[in-house]
Each structure stands twice: as structure tokens, then as C-alpha cells.
């Protein structure tokens, strides 16, 4: 229900721009659910759009193809977007990838596209390692064999007639985008070559020849231009508006725009073709429906049946929106398709043509099943005792089937689909339901004692299946539950902090650590919590008991770590564990819950990552931190012993800011904290009176510099983003003012402090700034001109304003000593100026 609500809200937001009377009339008449399934009967064409990241789909054009024409359309995305930023929370890495993957699934539902990924697991080689300017670097990190093999396998499985990447192989594009364009074009020939990945053919796949390969283009270079801006009365909006409604669901990327109904063209350039095409029509040379297929096969019984079938399908579409009239015809057509598949398999046809035709018929069989299910007006409601389960648990699943239509539906059977080793008991006899009647089937489910834990990108472990028979033809539909059914450990163990910094210059006598244990077991459970410590360390207490009476209870245990008086520089690990009933639990279950997507979980070892190094800091440095919600630097600095106060909106509005030597703004603070905008003048006054303000990066699209927030002196963030970043985390950094206090107090910064950085150096470099600012560092990606605006600082009144677009949040999160030391110096300037 929550996803449906978000979908409707997105559609209503877009629809608000339309004429209200016309919209109300059209929406009151439209049966969108039915139209979504009958329109695809009109064509046999399949289309594949390829991209690199969730959000790369060409949503406006795909909406036109899928919703406007009924073309079977898929979006194949390489990775999960793990290397991006998060506009709705502080999840990063794999947790962010899980969010973005689920957002793509929900977004694609709006414009009728099935979303797929090449990446299969959270530890997959095809990973979003961050912004890349090179397809060569991308392929090296992803691995050519695994990436290309999966792409070819998908194409041979999905069998698209037309393929179009979302981006060209152009140097202005992200390296991930460029690679997918390169590989997609290469696959045009290779997917049809039996010598390429021949093991796939041994496993039942067939070579597949893509019929046409296009690239996106502009009006000047296009060979095909298609008007896609039309208003669709069924959906009450245009296809670009449908696309924007879907993009609103990419919330972690802050996407979606309100647009009016207006002309818009999609421009494509034909690059490869395996068919004769005599026009600029997208589908020229591609059989559009079964009438066209009838013309391609010999004039025999099959040819006639294909013509007859297409007439049946068109007849079903003409009956929209009469569900009762559609059901018997869709059942008849379904039975005919099934017979036609059988006769086609034994027909004397060219092998490639036969393979293609059988695939088209199988797709139409699936579509007709969906038509019959919707037209039957059977509503299925699946209830489960708990969406969270543990190994060995028993639960109950109720499948309620209601006839909400105007005709009797016969031979209804409900089933439960589970993994093979799961046990479920429940009998569903063939029921006949009259209008208004319902029936409920109860299944008793037992989770195996060794059941696999939840996998974010795996198949659902529980689904319902409904079967009914009309006119001698059986229709089957698989129904997803409203939320994710997950098998989790009985205990989740979460230490806080997850990072510990030991200052070898002044080893802490005590380090507080909390361990939160959450009980996912359905009932009472007692356990003991402890820490696996490095040699020479101790904790008080050594262990602590926890007890629970019901599922989802949480208990927190406080420990005081006592490190030895001397700690060697380097990394160390402290494991948090809980023991119960002879089992050891050492996994953190990170819950990912947002209203617009299904619940998900990311599980990883419940370890505290420690690093020991020399970190000097002023004794009495007092820092106020404007937490934007997009980074965790404040917590990391607190754990390292800094005096940090997280500033609330009330603090910014009315508090005494002069008590802080330094105020630090988290990344993208002008977006994440609207109060930064409303208190712009107070922050400038704080600097003017002697304060030190450190602002971390904003993007060119965030409120900034005469766009609701004004720095002390003009400062322009560069655009496009690909041009204003250093993506090589090992890029040479030159400190241009090595004697400046920023690089000498309290820590003496040297070349080693730039070692072992992760993902990137910096992004969103300023490209123009007032002469009042000083510059301090220079860096560049290989073969490019250097940027010298990674740290800018200017005096303003009695104080100083410092802007940095170096990605300290990634370095500090990854426990990079140099990241801590340099950032400490930047914020310590407030106690030294």
C-alpha cells in the first residue's frame, strides 16, 4: 500500500499541471490496470535500453514505447549505484545500492518497464566504484569476462529486437555510461555468434541477432525522430510526465520535475541493422505484430493461425474497458497461443526464425495470462504472521481470494511458492466464486533450520500463486506480497561507534562503546554480549547479559574499552558478538525502510574498525557542526575525542554562535538543512565577528551563491560535474602553500597524508572565485589540467571562511589517517587565527 500511495502521489503531482476538468473526466473513465495489460497485445516488438546506474533509464522515451505503443520494454542496468550520494539519508555504499535498486524497480512500474541488473550481489565485481572518466578503467575494475558474459547472456535470454544505450561513448560522459554503450554495440554481432561464450548454448540458450542498434542523438545527427510528448487520456498525462512521475521515486537522488504537456522528440541514430530498412521508422524491418510474422513464414497453417491470433488480440483491445467481455476472449486466445507454440516447435522453419517466433508467442502467452487475471476481477490479499522470520520458525500465511467482478469464476486454486527446501502445508481445492464471494486458504510454513539469510538482490522467498480455469483454459498469476519476507539472524549485533580512532600521541585511557542487540526471534530469548579485543586491551564489563520477551525488542549494553598505554600505528578490529542457545551471532542487520520502496536489509560483520595514528588537536577547540544528514563526520570526530556540538535549527536561528571556535557545515548543507539558507546572514555575521566557518561541498544544482545562499565573496561551483572532479584517488596532490598554518597546525602534513584515499579526491570544484580567496592545493586526473580550488579560504571581517570540495566524508568514514589529519587542521584554524 505504501508504494501505491507514493506512486499515486507522484502521478497527482504531475497531473496537477493539467486542465482539471479534462483530467477528471478522463481519469473517471480509465481502467488503467486493465489498459496496462491489454495494450501490449498490440505488438510483438521487444526493446532493450541499457545503462550503468539506477536512474540511467530513458524514462520519457520508455514510457512512450511501453505505455503508448505496448512494446515489451526492459531496462538493463550494470551496477547498483553504490558509489553515489544519498539525498534522503546517510546510507552509503552497499546500503545505498540497495535503496537505488529498489527505487528503480518501483520507478519502472510506473512506465511499464521491467528493470534488470548485471550486478547480482552486494559483493559483485560490477560495482559502482565512483565516478570514472574512462571506460577502460571501468572495464578493468568490473572485469571484462564477467561483465560481457552477463550482458550477452541477458540479450540471448531476453531476445530484444531493438537495443539502445542511454548514453553515447562520448568523452563528456561518465566512464560507466561509455562502457555500457561500447559493450552494447559490440554485442550486436557477438550475441549472434555461437563462438562467443559457447557454454551458454550448452545450457539451453540460442544465439540471438539484435535486429537494430540505435544510439541517442540530437536533431542534427538523428536518423529517426519520434514525437513522444503526446497526452495520453488513459493516464491523464503525457509520456514525459509519466517519465517524471517515475523519476520522483528516485528519491535518494533527488529526482523528478514538474513539467507541462508539451511537444518533445526523442532523437535516435541507427548504428547497426541486421534487417532491410527503407525508412527512418524505428520499427522498419522489424515484424511489428503477428500479421507481419504471418508474411514471414511459409503460407501454411501456421501463417493463417498467426493472422487469426493477431485479429483476436486486436479484438480484445477493442473491447476495453469491458472486463467481462474480455475474459472469455483472452482465455480463448491463450489456449490458441499455447497450441500454436506446440505446432511451431514441430514446423519446418528456419531455425533462427523458429526460435524468434516461439519467443514472441511465449511472451504473448504470458501477457494473455495477465489480461485474463485482471479481467477476472479476482482480488488476492496475502497476509503473513510476520515479514521477518528466523531459521526454524513456523508462521502462517493466509491467501484470501475475492471475486469483485460481475461473473462467476471457476476452478480457483491458491498456492504458495517457496524455496524447494521450505515446508508449507495447506490445501486449496478448486473453488467456484460468484460475484461478491471470497475464500481463504491458510498455509502453515516452516523455515528450514539452515535457511539462507536474506539476500537484497535475491528472489523473494514467498509468493502466492493463483490459478483458475475458464473455457477449458487454465490461467496462472503470481502475486507478490506487499512487503519483503526476510529470513534474519535471531540477533542483530550493532556496535557504536563502528569506527574507533586511537591517537598514538595521547592514547585515550578509556573509550566508550555501546552494543545494540535486536531480537528478531519470535519469542523470549536470553543472550550474552561481549567484545573480541586485540591483545593488551580490556573492557568493563567483560560481558553482559541481555534478555528479550518478544520480537523486535532492542537492548543496549555499554562497554568501556581500556587500551594499552602504547598502541602501535595501524589498523585493528574489535568484534561485537552475542551468544544464545549455543549459537554465536556476529552480524549487523542494517534496516533500510522508506515509504516509497519495500523494506530491505543489509547484513555485514558486527565489527568496530579501528585505526591508530598520531592526531594532534588543540586542547580547547570547540566546534559546532551543522549536520546535513548526508555524512557522519561529526560522529567520527566525537569518537576521536573532539569537542563537537551538533547545531540544531534553533541553535542556528537564536543560539550564541560566538562560543564556537569553528563552525563546520556538512556536505550539501544548503540542500539538507534549509535553516542554513534562512540563517545565511547569522553565519556571515559569525565569521565577521571572528569565527571560522568551514563549508564542505555543494553541487552546482544546490542553493548557492546568489541562489538563496551567499558566501562572503562570490564563488561559482563548476558544471557539468564530469568536468569538475578528480576521480583518481591516487592523483598527485601538490600543496602550493606548504608553510601555511593549514598544513602545519596542529599536524605537520606531508605526502603520506594523501596516501590510501578511497574512491576519489574531490568533486564539484569551484571554477570561479573572487580574488579574496587564497588557494592551497593543486591536483588533476591523468592527462588533465590541474584544479587549484580544492581548498579556498578568505578573510572576512575578523574571521575566516573556508570552502573545501575534497571528499573528507569518504576518507574519514574509511578511517584514512590523512583524511583525519588534514580535516583536523582545516577546522583547527579557528583556534589559531
C-alpha positions in Angstrom: 0.0 0.0 0.0 2.8 2.4 0.8 4.3 2.1 -2.7 0.9 2.5 -4.3 0.4 5.7 -2.2 3.8 7.1 -3.4 3.0 6.2 -7.0 -0.3 7.9 -6.8 1.2 11.0 -5.1 3.8 11.2 -7.9 1.1 11.0 -10.6 -1.1 13.5 -8.9 1.8 15.9 -8.5 2.4 15.8 -12.3 -1.3 15.8 -13.1 -1.8 19.0 -11.2 -0.4 20.9 -14.1 -3.1 19.6 -16.4 -6.6 21.1 -17.1 -8.7 19.9 -14.1 -12.0 19.2 -15.9 -10.5 17.2 -18.7 -8.3 15.3 -16.4 -11.2 14.4 -14.0 -13.3 13.2 -17.0 -10.5 11.1 -18.4 -9.4 9.6 -15.1 -13.0 8.7 -14.1 -13.4 6.6 -17.3 -10.0 5.0 -17.4 -9.3 1.5 -16.2 -5.5 1.9 -16.0 -4.9 -1.6 -14.6 -6.7 -3.2 -17.5 -5.2 -1.0 -20.1 -1.7 -1.7 -18.8 -2.1 -5.4 -19.7 -4.3 -5.2 -22.9 -2.2 -2.6 -24.8 0.9 -4.9 -25.0 -1.2 -7.3 -27.1 -0.9 -4.9 -30.0 2.7 -5.6 -30.9 5.4 -8.3 -30.7 8.3 -5.9 -30.7 10.8 -6.1 -27.8 13.1 -3.2 -26.9 16.1 -3.0 -24.6 17.5 0.1 -23.0 21.0 -0.3 -21.4 22.6 1.9 -18.8 25.1 1.9 -16.0 23.3 3.1 -12.9 19.8 3.1 -11.5 18.3 6.3 -12.9 20.0 5.9 -16.3 16.8 4.7 -17.9 15.4 6.9 -20.6 12.1 7.2 -18.8 10.2 9.5 -21.1 11.0 7.5 -24.2 10.4 4.2 -22.5 7.1 5.4 -21.2 6.1 6.2 -24.8 7.2 2.8 -26.0 5.7 0.8 -23.2 2.6 2.7 -22.2 2.0 4.4 -25.5 2.6 1.6 -28.0 2.6 -1.5 -25.8 6.2 -2.5 -26.8 7.7 -5.1 -24.4 10.4 -3.0 -22.9 13.3 -3.6 -20.4 15.9 -1.6 -18.8 19.2 -3.3 -18.2 21.4 -1.5 -15.7 25.0 -2.6 -14.9 25.6 -1.7 -11.2 23.5 -0.6 -8.2 24.7 3.0 -7.8 26.7 2.2 -4.6 29.2 4.9 -5.2 26.8 7.7 -5.4 25.5 10.2 -2.8 22.3 9.9 -0.8 19.7 12.7 -0.7 17.4 11.1 1.8 19.7 9.6 4.5 23.2 8.7 5.4 23.3 5.2 3.8 26.3 4.8 1.5 28.0 2.0 -0.3 26.0 -1.2 -0.5 23.2 0.1 1.6 22.7 3.0 -0.8 22.9 0.5 -3.7 20.0 -1.5 -2.2 18.0 1.7 -1.9 18.7 2.7 -5.5 18.0 -0.7 -6.9 14.6 -0.8 -5.2 13.8 2.7 -6.3 14.4 1.7 -9.9 12.1 -1.3 -9.5 9.3 1.0 -8.3 10.0 3.7 -10.8 9.9 1.3 -13.7 6.5 0.1 -12.7 5.0 3.5 -13.5 6.0 3.4 -17.1 5.6 -0.3 -17.6 9.2 -1.4 -17.9 10.9 -4.4 -16.3 14.2 -3.5 -14.6 17.2 -5.8 -14.6 20.8 -5.6 -13.4 24.1 -7.2 -14.4 25.3 -6.9 -10.8 24.0 -9.8 -8.8 25.2 -9.5 -5.2 26.4 -6.8 -2.8 29.9 -8.2 -3.3 29.7 -8.2 -7.0 32.6 -7.2 -9.2 30.3 -5.0 -11.3 30.3 -2.3 -8.6 29.8 1.5 -8.7 33.3 2.4 -7.5 32.7 6.0 -8.0 32.8 8.5 -10.9 35.1 7.4 -13.7 36.2 9.3 -16.7 37.3 6.2 -18.6 35.6 3.1 -20.0 39.0 1.4 -19.9 39.3 1.9 -16.1 35.7 0.8 -15.7 36.1 -2.4 -17.5 39.4 -3.1 -15.7 37.6 -2.8 -12.3 34.5 -4.7 -13.3 36.3 -7.4 -15.2 35.8 -7.8 -18.9 34.9 -11.5 -18.8 32.1 -11.3 -16.2 30.6 -8.1 -17.4 30.4 -9.0 -21.1 29.4 -12.6 -20.4 26.4 -11.4 -18.4 25.4 -8.9 -21.0 25.5 -11.5 -23.8 23.6 -14.0 -21.6 20.9 -11.4 -20.9 20.5 -10.5 -24.6 20.2 -14.1 -25.6 17.6 -14.6 -22.8 15.5 -11.5 -23.3 16.0 -11.5 -27.1 15.4 -7.8 -27.9 14.6 -6.7 -31.4 16.0 -3.2 -30.8 18.7 -2.1 -28.4 19.6 1.4 -27.4 22.0 2.5 -24.7 21.1 5.6 -22.7 24.3 7.3 -23.5 26.9 7.6 -26.2 30.6 6.7 -25.9 31.5 10.3 -25.6 34.3 11.8 -23.5 31.8 14.1 -21.9 30.1 11.1 -20.3 30.7 9.0 -17.2 33.1 6.1 -17.9 30.4 3.7 -16.7 28.0 5.1 -19.3 30.6 4.9 -22.0 31.4 1.3 -21.3 27.8 0.2 -21.5 27.5 1.9 -24.9 30.6 0.2 -26.1 29.6 -3.2 -24.9 26.0 -2.9 -26.1 27.2 -2.1 -29.6 29.8 -4.9 -29.6 27.0 -7.3 -28.5 25.1 -6.6 -31.7 27.3 -9.1 -33.5 28.6 -11.2 -30.7 25.3 -12.2 -29.2 24.5 -13.9 -32.6 27.9 -15.6 -32.8 27.9 -19.2 -31.5 31.6 -19.0 -30.9 31.1 -16.3 -28.3 30.5 -17.8 -24.8 29.6 -21.2 -26.3 28.9 -22.6 -22.8 25.7 -20.5 -22.8 24.5 -22.5 -25.8 25.2 -25.8 -23.9 23.0 -24.5 -21.1 20.0 -24.1 -23.5 20.4 -20.6 -24.9 20.5 -19.8 -28.5 22.5 -17.2 -30.5 20.4 -14.0 -30.9 20.7 -11.4 -33.6 19.6 -8.0 -32.5 17.7 -6.5 -35.4 18.6 -2.8 -35.0 21.0 -0.9 -32.7 20.5 2.8 -32.0 22.3 5.4 -30.1 20.7 8.5 -28.6 21.3 11.6 -30.8 20.4 15.2 -31.3 18.1 16.6 -34.0 21.1 17.3 -36.3 22.6 13.8 -36.2 19.4 11.7 -35.8 18.2 9.2 -38.4 14.9 8.8 -36.5 13.0 11.4 -34.6 9.8 10.5 -32.7 7.2 12.8 -31.1 6.7 11.4 -27.6 5.1 14.4 -25.9 1.5 13.4 -26.6 -1.1 13.5 -23.9 -2.5 10.0 -23.1 -6.1 10.1 -21.9 -5.7 6.7 -20.1 -3.0 8.0 -17.8 -4.2 11.6 -17.7 -0.8 12.9 -18.6 1.9 12.9 -21.4 4.6 10.3 -21.7 7.3 12.7 -20.5 5.1 13.4 -17.5 4.8 9.7 -16.8 8.6 9.6 -17.0 8.9 12.4 -14.5 6.4 10.7 -12.2 8.7 7.6 -12.2 11.8 9.8 -11.6 10.2 11.2 -8.4 10.7 7.7 -7.0 14.5 8.1 -7.4 14.3 9.9 -4.1 17.8 9.1 -2.9 19.0 11.1 -5.9 16.5 14.0 -5.5 15.0 13.5 -8.9 11.7 14.4 -10.6 10.4 17.6 -12.1 7.0 19.2 -12.7 6.6 19.6 -16.4 3.6 20.7 -18.6 2.2 18.8 -21.5 4.4 20.0 -24.4 5.9 18.6 -27.6 9.0 16.6 -27.1 11.0 14.5 -29.6 13.2 11.5 -29.0 16.2 11.6 -31.4 17.9 8.3 -32.3 20.7 7.4 -34.7 20.7 4.0 -36.4 24.2 2.5 -36.0 23.7 -1.2 -36.9 20.9 -3.1 -38.7 20.5 -6.8 -39.5 17.3 -6.2 -41.4 16.4 -4.2 -44.5 15.1 -0.9 -43.5 13.9 1.6 -46.1 12.7 4.4 -43.8 13.5 6.3 -40.7 10.8 4.5 -38.8 12.1 2.9 -35.6 10.3 -0.4 -36.4 11.1 -0.5 -40.1 12.3 -4.1 -40.9 11.2 -5.4 -37.6 8.0 -7.5 -37.5 5.6 -5.4 -35.6 2.8 -7.9 -34.9 1.7 -11.4 -35.9 0.3 -10.2 -39.2 3.9 -9.3 -40.1 5.0 -12.6 -38.8 2.4 -14.4 -41.0 4.0 -12.7 -44.0 7.5 -14.0 -43.0 6.7 -17.7 -42.6 5.6 -20.1 -45.4 1.9 -19.8 -46.4 0.8 -22.8 -44.4 -1.4 -23.5 -41.4 0.9 -21.6 -39.1 0.7 -18.4 -41.2 -3.1 -18.5 -41.1 -3.1 -19.1 -37.4 -0.8 -16.1 -36.8 -3.1 -13.9 -38.7 -6.1 -15.2 -36.8 -4.3 -14.7 -33.5 -3.5 -11.1 -34.2 -7.1 -10.5 -35.1 -8.1 -12.0 -31.7 -5.6 -9.8 -29.9 -6.9 -6.7 -31.6 -10.4 -7.7 -30.8 -9.5 -7.9 -27.1 -8.1 -4.4 -27.2 -11.2 -3.0 -28.9 -13.3 -4.4 -26.0 -11.5 -2.3 -23.4 -12.7 -1.4 -20.8 -15.3 -4.2 -20.6 -13.6 -6.7 -18.4 -16.4 -9.2 -18.5 -16.4 -9.3 -22.3 -12.6 -9.5 -22.5 -12.2 -12.5 -20.2 -13.6 -15.3 -22.5 -11.8 -13.9 -25.5 -8.5 -13.7 -23.6 -8.9 -17.3 -22.4 -9.7 -18.4 -26.0 -6.6 -16.6 -27.3 -4.5 -18.0 -24.5 -5.5 -21.5 -25.5 -4.8 -20.8 -29.1 -1.3 -19.4 -28.4 -0.4 -22.5 -26.4 -1.5 -24.7 -29.3 0.4 -22.5 -31.7 3.6 -22.7 -29.7 3.4 -26.5 -29.9 2.8 -26.6 -33.6 5.5 -24.1 -34.3 8.1 -26.2 -32.5 7.4 -29.1 -34.9 7.1 -26.9 -38.0 9.7 -26.8 -40.8 11.0 -23.3 -40.3 14.4 -21.7 -40.4 16.0 -22.3 -37.0 16.5 -18.7 -36.2 13.0 -17.7 -37.3 11.5 -20.6 -35.3 13.4 -19.5 -32.2 12.3 -15.9 -32.6 8.7 -16.8 -33.3 8.4 -19.2 -30.3 9.9 -16.5 -28.1 7.3 -14.0 -29.3 4.4 -16.5 -28.8 5.7 -17.3 -25.3 5.7 -13.6 -24.5 2.2 -13.3 -25.7 1.1 -16.3 -23.7 2.5 -14.5 -20.6 0.7 -11.3 -21.5 -2.6 -13.1 -22.0 -2.3 -14.7 -18.6 -2.0 -11.1 -17.2 -5.0 -10.0 -19.2 -7.2 -12.9 -18.0 -6.2 -12.3 -14.4 -7.0 -8.6 -14.4 -10.2 -9.2 -16.4 -11.4 -11.9 -14.0 -11.7 -9.2 -11.2 -10.2 -11.6 -8.7 -8.6 -9.8 -5.8 -5.9 -11.5 -3.9 -4.9 -10.5 -0.4 -1.9 -12.2 1.2 -1.3 -11.9 5.0 1.6 -13.4 6.8 2.2 -13.6 10.5 5.5 -11.7 10.2 7.5 -10.4 7.3 10.6 -11.1 9.4 11.4 -14.7 10.0 14.2 -16.7 11.6 15.7 -20.1 10.9 13.4 -22.9 12.1 10.4 -20.6 12.6 6.9 -21.6 11.8 4.4 -19.0 10.5 1.0 -18.8 8.9 0.2 -17.4 5.5 -3.4 -16.6 4.6 -4.3 -16.2 0.9 -7.7 -14.6 0.5 -9.3 -14.6 -3.0 -12.3 -12.4 -3.6 -14.5 -12.1 -6.7 -15.0 -8.4 -7.2 -16.4 -8.8 -10.7 -19.8 -9.4 -12.3 -19.4 -13.0 -13.4 -18.7 -16.4 -11.8 -15.1 -17.6 -11.8 -14.5 -21.3 -11.7 -11.8 -23.8 -10.5 -9.9 -21.3 -8.4 -6.8 -22.7 -6.7 -4.4 -20.8 -4.5 -0.8 -22.0 -3.9 2.3 -20.7 -2.1 5.7 -20.5 -3.9 8.7 -21.0 -1.6 12.3 -22.3 -2.0 12.4 -26.1 -2.5 13.7 -26.9 1.0 10.9 -24.9 2.7 7.9 -26.8 4.0 4.4 -25.5 3.7 1.1 -27.2 4.3 -2.2 -26.1 3.0 -4.9 -27.4 0.6 -6.6 -25.4 -2.0 -9.4 -27.2 -3.7 -10.9 -25.8 -6.9 -13.4 -23.2 -5.8 -16.1 -21.5 -7.8 -16.7 -17.9 -6.7 -19.8 -16.0 -7.6 -19.6 -12.2 -7.7 -19.1 -10.9 -4.1 -17.9 -14.2 -2.8 -14.5 -14.9 -1.3 -12.4 -17.8 0.0 -9.3 -18.0 2.2 -6.6 -20.7 2.1 -4.3 -21.0 5.1 -0.8 -22.3 4.7 1.5 -23.4 7.6 5.1 -22.5 6.6 8.2 -23.9 8.3 11.5 -22.1 7.6 14.4 -24.6 7.4 16.9 -24.6 10.3 19.6 -23.8 7.8 17.7 -21.4 5.6 19.7 -18.8 3.7 19.6 -15.4 5.2 18.0 -12.5 3.3 19.8 -11.5 0.1 19.0 -8.0 -1.0 19.1 -8.9 -4.7 17.8 -12.4 -4.5 14.4 -13.7 -5.4 11.5 -13.3 -3.0 11.3 -16.4 -0.7 7.5 -16.2 -0.5 4.9 -15.5 -3.3 1.3 -16.5 -3.8 0.1 -18.2 -7.0 -3.5 -18.1 -8.2 -4.9 -20.4 -10.9 -8.3 -20.5 -12.4 -9.9 -22.3 -15.4 -12.3 -20.8 -17.8 -13.4 -22.2 -21.1 -11.1 -25.2 -20.5 -8.0 -22.9 -20.4 -6.0 -22.5 -17.2 -4.7 -19.1 -16.2 -1.9 -18.7 -13.6 -0.8 -15.5 -11.9 2.0 -15.0 -9.4 1.3 -12.4 -6.7 4.0 -10.6 -4.8 3.4 -9.8 -1.1 3.0 -6.2 -0.1 6.4 -6.2 1.6 9.7 -8.2 1.8 9.7 -11.5 3.6 13.2 -11.8 5.1 15.0 -14.5 7.0 17.3 -12.8 9.5 19.6 -13.9 12.3 17.9 -14.2 15.7 20.1 -11.4 17.0 21.4 -8.4 15.2 24.5 -7.0 16.8 25.4 -3.4 16.2 28.4 -1.7 17.8 28.5 2.1 18.1 30.8 3.6 17.1 31.7 1.5 14.1 35.0 3.4 13.8 37.5 4.0 16.6 40.4 6.3 16.3 43.3 5.9 18.7 45.6 8.8 19.0 49.1 7.5 19.4 50.3 10.9 20.5 47.9 10.7 23.5 46.3 7.3 23.9 42.9 7.5 25.4 42.6 6.0 28.8 39.0 4.9 28.1 36.9 4.5 25.0 33.2 4.2 25.4 31.4 1.6 23.2 27.8 0.7 23.0 26.5 -2.5 21.5 22.8 -2.7 20.5 21.3 -6.1 20.2 17.9 -6.5 18.4 15.9 -9.7 18.8 14.3 -11.0 15.6 13.3 -14.3 17.2 9.6 -14.7 17.7 9.6 -15.1 21.5 11.7 -15.0 24.6 15.5 -15.2 24.1 18.4 -14.7 26.5 22.0 -14.0 25.5 25.4 -12.7 26.5 27.2 -9.8 24.8 30.9 -9.4 24.7 33.8 -8.0 22.6 36.7 -9.7 20.9 39.5 -7.4 21.8 43.1 -7.1 20.4 45.9 -8.3 22.6 46.5 -6.0 25.6 43.0 -4.5 25.5 40.3 -5.0 28.1 36.7 -3.9 28.6 34.5 -3.2 31.5 32.4 -5.2 31.8 33.9 -8.2 30.1 30.5 -9.5 29.2 26.8 -8.6 29.8 23.6 -10.5 29.7 20.6 -9.4 27.7 17.1 -10.8 27.7 14.1 -10.4 25.4 10.4 -11.3 25.7 9.3 -10.7 22.1 10.4 -10.0 18.6 11.9 -6.6 17.6 12.9 -5.7 21.2 16.2 -4.0 21.5 18.7 -3.8 24.3 21.9 -1.8 24.5 25.0 -2.7 26.5 27.6 -0.1 27.4 31.3 -1.1 27.5 34.3 0.9 28.4 37.3 -0.1 26.4 40.7 0.2 28.1 43.5 0.2 25.5 47.1 -0.5 26.5 49.3 2.6 27.3 51.0 2.3 24.0 49.3 1.3 20.7 51.2 0.6 17.5 50.1 2.6 14.5 48.0 0.7 12.0 44.6 -0.9 11.7 42.8 -3.2 14.2 39.4 -4.8 14.5 37.2 -5.3 17.5 34.3 -7.8 17.1 31.0 -7.4 18.9 29.3 -10.8 19.5 26.2 -12.1 21.2 25.7 -15.8 22.2 22.5 -17.5 22.8 21.5 -21.2 22.9 24.9 -22.3 21.8 24.9 -20.0 18.7 27.1 -17.1 18.1 25.8 -14.0 16.4 28.3 -11.6 14.9 26.2 -9.8 12.2 24.8 -6.3 12.0 21.4 -6.1 10.3 21.0 -2.7 8.9 17.4 -2.0 8.3 16.5 0.1 5.2 13.0 1.4 5.5 11.5 4.1 3.4 7.9 4.6 2.4 8.5 4.6 -1.4 10.2 1.2 -1.5 9.9 -2.2 0.1 11.8 -2.9 3.3 15.3 -4.2 2.8 18.2 -5.3 5.0 22.0 -5.2 4.6 24.0 -7.6 6.7 27.7 -7.3 7.5 30.1 -8.3 10.2 29.5 -6.6 13.5 33.0 -5.2 13.8 34.4 -2.0 15.0 37.1 -0.8 12.6 40.0 0.7 14.5 42.9 2.7 13.3 45.8 4.1 15.4 47.9 7.1 14.3 49.2 10.4 15.5 46.4 13.0 15.5 47.3 16.3 17.2 44.5 18.7 18.0 44.1 22.0 20.0 43.3 21.3 23.6 40.3 23.7 23.8 39.0 23.6 20.3 35.2 24.0 20.4 33.4 23.1 17.2 29.7 23.5 16.1 28.7 21.1 13.4 25.8 21.6 11.0 24.8 18.0 10.3 23.2 17.9 6.9 22.2 14.2 7.2 24.5 13.3 4.3 27.7 12.5 6.2 28.8 11.1 9.6 31.9 13.3 10.1 30.6 14.8 13.3 30.2 11.4 14.9 33.7 10.3 13.8 35.2 13.5 15.3 33.3 12.9 18.5 34.7 9.4 18.7 38.2 10.8 18.1 37.8 13.0 21.2 36.9 16.3 19.7 34.5 18.7 21.4 31.7 18.7 18.9 28.2 20.1 19.2 25.7 19.3 16.6 23.9 22.5 15.9 20.1 22.4 15.7 18.0 24.7 13.6 17.2 26.6 16.8 20.9 26.9 17.5 21.5 28.5 14.1 18.5 30.8 14.5 18.9 32.1 18.0 21.9 30.4 19.7 25.2 32.0 20.7 27.4 31.1 17.8 30.4 33.0 19.1 31.1 30.3 21.6 32.5 28.1 18.8 36.0 28.5 17.5 34.8 26.8 14.3 31.5 26.0 12.7 31.5 23.2 10.1 28.8 22.6 7.6 28.3 19.1 6.4 28.3 18.2 2.7 25.4 19.7 0.7 24.2 21.6 3.8 22.3 24.2 1.8 20.2 21.3 0.4 19.9 19.1 3.6 19.5 21.9 6.1 17.1 24.7 4.8 17.9 26.6 8.0 21.4 27.2 6.7 19.7 29.3 4.0 17.4 31.2 6.3 20.3 31.9 8.7 22.8 32.9 6.0 23.3 36.3 7.5 23.8 35.0 11.0 26.6 32.7 9.7 28.2 35.5 7.9 28.0 37.7 11.0 29.6 34.9 13.0 32.6 35.0 10.6 32.7 38.8 10.5 33.0 38.8 14.3 36.0 36.4 14.3 34.6 33.0 13.7 36.0 30.3 11.4 33.4 28.8 9.1 34.3 25.6 7.1 31.8 24.7 4.4 32.1 21.3 2.7 31.0 20.9 -0.9 27.7 21.8 -2.5 26.7 20.9 -6.1 26.0 23.3 -8.9 22.3 22.5 -8.5 22.2 23.1 -4.8 21.1 26.6 -3.4 24.3 28.6 -3.6 25.9 32.0 -4.4 23.0 34.4 -5.0 20.6 31.5 -5.3 19.4 31.7 -1.7 22.8 31.3 0.0 25.6 33.7 -0.4 29.2 33.1 0.7 31.2 36.1 1.9 32.6 36.6 -1.6 31.4 35.2 -5.0 32.3 31.6 -5.5 31.0 29.6 -8.5 30.6 25.8 -8.4 31.7 24.2 -11.8 29.4 22.4 -14.2 29.0 19.8 -15.7 30.1 17.6 -12.9 32.2 15.3 -15.1 34.5 18.3 -15.8 35.0 19.4 -12.2 36.2 16.4 -10.3 39.3 14.4 -9.7 38.3 10.8 -9.7 41.7 9.1 -9.3 42.0 8.6 -5.5 45.8 8.3 -6.0 46.1 11.5 -8.0 49.2 13.6 -7.1 48.4 16.4 -4.8 50.7 19.4 -4.6 50.4 21.7 -1.6 51.0 25.2 -3.0 51.5 26.9 0.3 53.3 24.3 2.4 54.3 26.7 5.1 50.8 27.9 5.7 49.3 27.1 9.1 46.6 24.9 7.4 49.3 22.4 6.7 51.4 22.8 9.9 49.0 23.2 12.8 48.3 21.2 14.7 49.5 18.4 12.4 52.5 18.6 10.1 51.0 17.5 6.7 53.3 15.6 4.4 52.9 13.5 1.2 51.9 10.4 3.2 48.7 12.1 4.3 47.4 11.9 0.8 48.0 8.1 0.6 45.3 5.4 0.7 42.5 7.7 -0.1 39.3 6.0 -1.3 37.1 6.4 -4.4 38.1 9.9 -5.4 40.0 13.1 -4.3 37.4 15.8 -4.9 34.3 16.7 -6.8 32.3 19.9 -7.8 35.4 22.1 -7.9 34.8 25.8 -8.0 35.7 27.2 -11.4 35.5 30.9 -10.5 36.0 32.8 -7.3 36.8 36.3 -6.0 40.3 37.5 -5.6 39.8 37.5 -1.8 40.2 33.7 -1.7 43.6 32.0 -1.3 44.2 28.7 -3.0 46.3 25.9 -1.3 46.3 22.6 -3.3 46.6 21.5 -6.9 45.5 18.1 -8.3 44.4 16.6 -11.5 43.3 13.3 -13.1 45.9 11.8 -15.5 46.2 13.9 -18.7 44.1 16.7 -17.5 44.8 20.3 -16.4 45.0 20.7 -12.6 42.5 22.2 -10.3 43.7 24.5 -7.6 40.4 25.3 -5.9 40.1 22.2 -3.6 40.6 24.4 -0.6 39.7 28.1 -0.8 39.9 30.4 2.2 39.3 34.1 2.6 39.4 36.6 5.5 36.1 38.3 6.2 36.0 40.9 8.9 37.7 39.4 11.9 37.2 35.8 10.9 37.7 33.4 8.0 35.6 31.4 5.6 37.0 28.2 4.2 35.4 26.2 1.4 36.5 22.7 0.5 35.3 20.2 -2.0 37.7 17.4 -1.0 35.8 14.3 -0.1 36.7 14.2 3.5 33.5 12.4 4.4 34.6 9.3 2.4 38.1 9.4 3.9 37.1 9.8 7.5 34.3 7.1 7.0 37.0 4.8 5.6 39.4 5.5 8.5 42.1 7.1 6.3 44.6 8.8 8.8 45.5 11.5 6.3 41.8 12.5 5.9 41.5 12.9 9.7 44.8 14.9 10.0 44.1 17.3 7.1 40.5 17.9 8.1 41.6 18.5 11.7 44.0 21.2 10.5 41.2 22.9 8.5 38.9 23.1 11.4 41.6 24.0 13.9 42.4 27.2 12.1 39.6 28.7 14.1 41.7 28.3 17.3 44.8 29.6 15.6 43.8 32.6 13.6 
